[in-house]
Amino acid sequence: MSLSRNQSFRHIRYVSLMLLIGIFLISACDNASSEPTRQVIVNEVQVTVSAPSPQPYIFKTSEPNSITVHGDLVVLDPMTMIPAPNDSIFLVPLPIDQPISTIPQFEEGTVPQADVDESVGEFVFNSLQLGQYAVVVITNGGAQIPVRYMDSASYAIFTLDSTQVDTTVELGSLTLP
């Protein structure tokens, strides 16, 4: 059986449409029954597709009379500077009354560790006390790398004081050098 040119074009459009519908349905099938739907037009055919909506990440809450610190870690070079798994964002305490010449090395479990939404890089440090801190990430290779503010390229070093008790301090977007 030989298809005419017009029939071949229709067949190609039909196969393309079926492939696109399949891709939409596969990507939306996880939560299709409870997710909102939307209408999509593919090759002049209207298709109803479930739009996946992300589940909100629930961060832990701080204890009373302490400080919460919030920020976002943006990884600009995922080939070389990937944070290690297990929420590898830490706060290293620094002396307030001395100039900062280096950020000291630390062992996991001895400094505050962030609660991290791995899907978007959002992080929260809970129940912090007054003091000066540097944000440090442990990479997949085990290196302890101080992070920088994206807007100024300065190291993410900050001081928490008594005016910030029972509040959330926003660090904004941070990145690895």
N, C-alpha and C positions, 0 to 999 in steps of 0.2 A: 504494500500500500504506500503510495506516494502522496505527501501532503503538498498542497499548493503553497505558494509563498505567503499568502494571507493566512492560511491555516497554520503554517509554521510559526508565524509571528504571534498568533493567538495562543498557540500551545506554549511558546516561550513565556508570554505574559502570564498565562495560567500557572505554569510551574514556578515562576518567580513569585507570584502572589502566594502560592501555597507555602513556599519556603519562608517568606516574610511572616506569614501568619504563624507558622510553626515556631519561628524564632521568638515572636512576641509571646506566644502561649507558653513555651518552655521557660522563658525568663519570668513569667508571672505565675507559674503554676504552684509555687510554694505556698502562697497564702491566698489563692484565688477566691476562696469562699468568703473571706472576711475583709478583703481589701477593696477599696473603691475602684470603680471601673471608669474607663474613658473610651471615647469613640476615636478610632484612627482610620484614616482613609488611605488604602494601599491600592495602587493601580485602579483607581476609580471605584473601589469596593469598600464599603464601610464595615469595619470590624470592631467588636467590643473586646477590649483587653483589660485585664486587671492590672492596675498600676501598683507595683510593690511600694510599700511605705516602710521606712526603717523603724525598727523598734527603738524607743529612746533608751539611752544608757542611764542607769540610775547610779549616781555617785554616792559614796558614803557621806555622812554628815559629820561636821566637827563637833567636838565637845564644847559645852559652854565655857566662856572666859578664855577662848583661844581664837586663832586666826585661820581663815581658809585662804588659800592661794589658788587661782585658776588661770589657765592659759591654753594655748594650742601649739603643738610641736609640728612644724612644717618641714618635711624632709625633702630638700631640694635635689639631692643627689642620691637616689636610692640604690645606686650601684656600689657605692663605697661607704656611705655613712648610715647604715641601717641600724636602728636601735635593736638591742637584743630583745627576745620575747620576755614575757613576765613583767611588763610595765617597768621598763628600765630607766625611768626618769627619777632623779634623786635631788635632794637639797643637801648641800654640804654647808654646815655652820662655819662661819668665818668670824675671827675676832673683830669686834667693833672699834676698839681703841688703837688698832695698828694698821699701817698701810698694807694693802693687799699686793703681795709680790707673786704668789702662786696660790693655786687652789689645791688643798691637800688631797691626797689619795684616801680612799675609804674602803671599808668592807661592807658588802650588802648586809642589811640588818642593823647597822650601827647609825644610820642616818635616815631621815624621813624619805619614804618612797611614795610616789604619786599613784593615785587611782587613775587609770587611763582607759579611755574609750579608744581602743586600737583601730576602729574603723575610720576615725576621722582625726586622731591625734590630739583630741581634747584631754586635758589632765587637770586633776585637783589634788592639792596637798591639804590634808585635814589636820585640825587640832595642833596647829603650830604655836610656838611660844615666841616671845619677843627675841629679836636678834638679827644678825646679818647673815644672809644665805647666798649661795651660788647654785644655779641649776646645772646639773651634770647628767649626761646620758652615758650609759654603758652600751657600746656598740656590739654587734654580733661577734666581732673579733676580741671582745673583752676590754677594749680601750675605754678609759674614762675621759669623755670629751665635754668641756664646758660649752653650753649653748649660748647663742647670741640673740639679742632682740633683732627682729627683721627690719624694723624701721630705722635703727641707728647703727647696727652692726657691733654695738657694745656688748660685752659679756652680760649675761642675765644675772646680775648681782644686785640685791636689794636689801633694805633694812625694814623690819617690821617693828612698829612702836606701839605704845599703849593706846593711841588713838584708833588703831585698827582692830582692837579686840572685838570679837563678835561681829566681824564684817568679812567680806570676801575681797581680797586684793586681786585686781586684774593685771596679769603680766602681758596680755596680748599675744601676738604671734611670735614664737621663738623658732630658731632654726640652728642646725649644726653648721659649724664653719665650713 
